Amino acid sequence: MTGKPLLLFDMDGTLIKMTDPSRHSQRVRHNVSYGSVKHRMKEIAAAHGVPYEDVASLERMAHIWNAARAYADHNGFPEEDAQALMSSINVPFMEEERADHALSVLIPGTVEALTALREMGYEMALVTTASRWSVERLLGSPEHGSLGRFFKHTVTRDDCRYVKPYPEAIEKALRLHGRDAFVYIGDSDHDAEAAKAAGGVFILVNTRGYDQEHVKRLEPYAVITGLGELPDVLSSLGYA
């Protein structure tokens, strides 16, 4: 195999992590639970005309976001009304995101790995469901490794109509770079689904501690425990 693919990185759980992983299950901040954040998103969607039954059973914020957008797109919402819907849903999404990021730190070894990959000639971009505001703040932060210097382009949920697991953000990154071949490095099922839908290779950074059965369902090309393992995995793909 010749040439090097574009390397696309997820952010949360791949480059940065929460200082207290138990909060992923507890999700209690400012006396508001993660469940109530999702409930607020559903109520907002319904208040803007999305049938509540379209979102009632959804358990992921990204799924609620995408379902609301899809309803607006497929049911003749004027663009002004669609934007009002998504802006309103974004309010609790941002509250949750900012609370998470307030407790996030750089994953050890990230800067060293990205430096090595850049020296090996890889072009890299960031593709995340996080907001542009959060990405610019975190990637410019010395405490988070000033990671923005490694990425020519970043694609956030503010740049897309649909977020992962839809492939739109990945496809936009490919267009920005004028590339077709890519490897997506991420930590979640949404990352795996988006990479597969966009026709690329997925490498799982198993920071979530998925068991073997769960990993098998994601069908990654490889599973790594940290980005320091990535150069060897890429070599096994046949890239010089």
matplotlib code that plots the C-alpha trace (Angstrom):
import matplotlib.pyplot as plt

x = [0.0, 1.4, 0.8, -0.4, -4.1, -5.6, -5.7, -8.9, -9.2, -12.1, -11.6, -13.4, -12.1, -9.5, -7.3, -8.8, -10.6, -12.6, -10.6, -13.3, -14.7, -17.4, -19.2, -20.1, -22.5, -23.4, -23.9, -24.9, -23.9, -25.4, -28.2, -29.2, -28.8, -27.7, -31.1, -32.8, -30.6, -31.8, -35.4, -35.0, -33.7, -36.8, -39.2, -37.6, -37.9, -41.6, -42.2, -40.8, -43.1, -41.2, -43.6, -42.6, -42.8, -40.0, -37.5, -39.1, -37.1, -33.8, -31.1, -28.2, -27.9, -26.5, -29.5, -32.0, -30.1, -30.2, -33.8, -34.9, -32.9, -34.2, -37.8, -37.3, -35.6, -38.2, -41.3, -40.9, -39.6, -38.6, -34.9, -35.5, -37.6, -35.2, -32.4, -34.5, -35.1, -31.5, -30.3, -32.7, -31.7, -28.1, -28.6, -28.7, -26.2, -23.8, -24.4, -23.6, -20.5, -19.1, -19.5, -17.7, -14.9, -14.4, -13.4, -11.3, -7.6, -5.1, -4.6, -1.0, 1.1, -1.2, 1.3, 4.2, 2.1, 0.8, 4.3, 5.6, 2.8, 3.4, 7.1, 6.2, 4.4, 0.8, -1.8, -4.2, -7.6, -10.1, -13.7, -15.8, -19.4, -18.2, -19.0, -16.7, -16.5, -15.3, -12.8, -11.2, -10.9, -9.5, -7.2, -5.7, -5.1, -1.6, -3.1, -4.5, -1.3, -2.2, -3.4, -4.6, -1.1, -1.4, -4.6, -5.0, -8.8, -11.3, -14.9, -17.4, -21.2, -21.5, -20.2, -22.7, -26.4, -26.0, -23.5, -21.9, -22.9, -23.9, -20.8, -21.3, -18.5, -16.0, -17.1, -16.6, -13.1, -12.2, -13.5, -11.5, -8.3, -9.1, -8.6, -10.4, -8.5, -8.6, -8.2, -10.5, -9.3, -12.0, -13.3, -17.0, -19.6, -20.6, -17.0, -17.1, -20.4, -19.4, -16.1, -17.7, -20.5, -17.8, -15.9, -12.7, -10.7, -11.6, -9.1, -10.6, -8.8, -10.5, -10.5, -14.1, -13.0, -15.4, -15.4, -14.5, -18.1, -18.7, -15.4, -16.3, -19.6, -17.7, -15.5, -12.4, -9.3, -7.3, -7.8, -5.2, -5.0, -3.2, -2.1, 1.5, 0.6, -0.8, 2.4, 2.9, -0.7, -0.5, 2.7, 0.7, -1.7, 1.2, 1.8, 5.5]
y = [0.0, 3.4, 6.9, 7.9, 8.3, 11.3, 10.7, 11.9, 12.1, 12.2, 14.5, 13.4, 10.1, 10.0, 13.0, 14.3, 12.5, 13.3, 13.4, 11.3, 8.6, 7.7, 10.9, 9.3, 7.1, 9.5, 12.6, 14.9, 18.5, 21.6, 19.4, 18.4, 14.8, 13.7, 12.1, 15.4, 17.1, 14.6, 15.1, 18.9, 18.3, 16.1, 18.7, 21.5, 19.4, 18.8, 22.5, 23.3, 20.8, 17.5, 14.7, 13.6, 10.0, 10.6, 11.3, 9.7, 6.5, 8.0, 7.6, 9.5, 13.3, 12.9, 10.7, 13.4, 16.0, 14.1, 13.1, 16.7, 17.8, 15.0, 15.8, 19.5, 18.6, 16.1, 18.0, 21.3, 23.5, 26.9, 27.3, 30.0, 27.6, 24.7, 27.0, 28.1, 24.4, 23.4, 26.5, 25.8, 22.1, 23.3, 25.1, 21.9, 20.2, 23.0, 22.9, 19.2, 19.7, 22.6, 20.6, 17.6, 19.7, 21.6, 18.2, 17.1, 16.7, 15.7, 12.0, 11.2, 10.5, 12.4, 15.2, 12.8, 10.5, 13.4, 14.8, 11.4, 11.1, 14.5, 13.8, 10.6, 12.8, 12.2, 14.9, 15.1, 16.6, 16.7, 15.5, 15.9, 16.3, 19.0, 22.6, 25.0, 27.1, 24.1, 22.9, 26.3, 26.7, 23.3, 23.0, 26.4, 25.5, 24.8, 22.6, 20.5, 20.4, 23.2, 20.5, 22.8, 23.0, 19.4, 19.9, 21.8, 21.6, 20.9, 19.9, 20.4, 20.0, 23.7, 22.9, 20.1, 19.5, 16.0, 14.7, 11.3, 8.5, 10.2, 10.4, 14.1, 15.5, 13.0, 13.7, 17.4, 16.9, 14.8, 17.6, 20.2, 18.2, 17.0, 13.4, 10.1, 7.6, 8.0, 6.3, 7.5, 7.1, 7.3, 5.7, 5.1, 3.3, 6.5, 6.9, 3.4, 3.8, 7.1, 5.8, 2.8, 4.8, 7.1, 4.2, 4.4, 2.4, 2.7, 2.2, 2.0, 3.7, 1.7, 4.3, 3.3, -0.2, -2.0, -5.7, -8.2, -8.7, -4.9, -4.4, -7.2, -5.4, -2.2, -4.1, -1.9, -2.6, -2.5, -1.8, 0.3, 1.4, 4.7, 6.8, 5.7, 2.4, 4.1, 4.3, 0.5, -0.1, 2.2, 0.3, -2.9, -1.4, -1.1, 2.7, 3.7]
z = [0.0, -0.9, 0.4, 3.8, 4.7, 6.4, 10.1, 11.7, 15.5, 17.9, 20.9, 24.0, 25.2, 22.6, 23.2, 26.5, 29.3, 32.4, 35.6, 37.3, 34.9, 37.4, 36.5, 33.2, 35.1, 37.9, 35.7, 38.5, 38.1, 39.5, 40.9, 37.3, 36.2, 32.7, 32.3, 32.9, 30.3, 27.7, 29.0, 28.4, 24.9, 24.2, 25.6, 23.6, 20.4, 21.1, 21.9, 18.4, 16.7, 16.7, 17.7, 21.2, 20.2, 17.7, 20.5, 23.6, 23.5, 22.5, 25.2, 23.6, 23.1, 19.6, 18.7, 20.0, 18.0, 14.8, 15.2, 15.7, 12.7, 10.5, 11.4, 10.5, 7.3, 6.2, 7.2, 5.5, 8.4, 7.2, 7.7, 10.3, 12.4, 12.0, 13.2, 16.2, 17.0, 16.9, 18.7, 21.6, 21.8, 21.8, 25.2, 27.4, 25.1, 25.8, 29.6, 29.6, 27.4, 29.4, 32.7, 31.2, 29.8, 33.1, 34.5, 31.5, 31.2, 28.4, 28.1, 28.9, 25.8, 23.4, 22.5, 22.1, 19.8, 17.6, 17.4, 16.2, 13.6, 12.3, 11.9, 10.0, 7.5, 8.4, 7.8, 10.7, 11.4, 14.3, 13.9, 17.0, 18.2, 20.6, 19.8, 18.0, 21.2, 23.2, 20.6, 20.2, 24.0, 24.6, 21.6, 22.4, 26.1, 27.3, 30.0, 27.2, 25.2, 22.8, 20.4, 17.8, 16.3, 15.1, 13.1, 9.8, 10.1, 12.8, 12.2, 15.1, 15.4, 14.6, 11.1, 10.3, 10.2, 11.6, 14.2, 14.6, 14.1, 10.8, 8.6, 7.6, 9.8, 8.4, 4.9, 5.4, 6.8, 3.7, 1.4, 3.4, 2.9, -0.6, 0.5, 0.1, 2.2, 5.9, 9.3, 12.1, 15.6, 18.3, 21.5, 20.9, 18.9, 17.2, 16.0, 14.6, 12.9, 11.3, 10.0, 8.5, 6.8, 5.3, 4.0, 6.1, 8.6, 12.3, 15.1, 18.6, 21.5, 24.3, 27.0, 27.8, 28.8, 26.3, 26.8, 24.0, 22.9, 22.6, 20.7, 18.3, 17.4, 16.6, 14.0, 14.5, 12.4, 15.6, 19.3, 21.2, 24.8, 24.0, 21.0, 21.5, 19.9, 16.7, 14.6, 14.8, 14.0, 10.9, 9.9, 10.0, 7.5, 5.1, 5.3, 5.1]

ax = plt.figure().add_subplot(projection="3d")
ax.plot(x, y, z, "-o")
ax.set_aspect("equal")
plt.show()
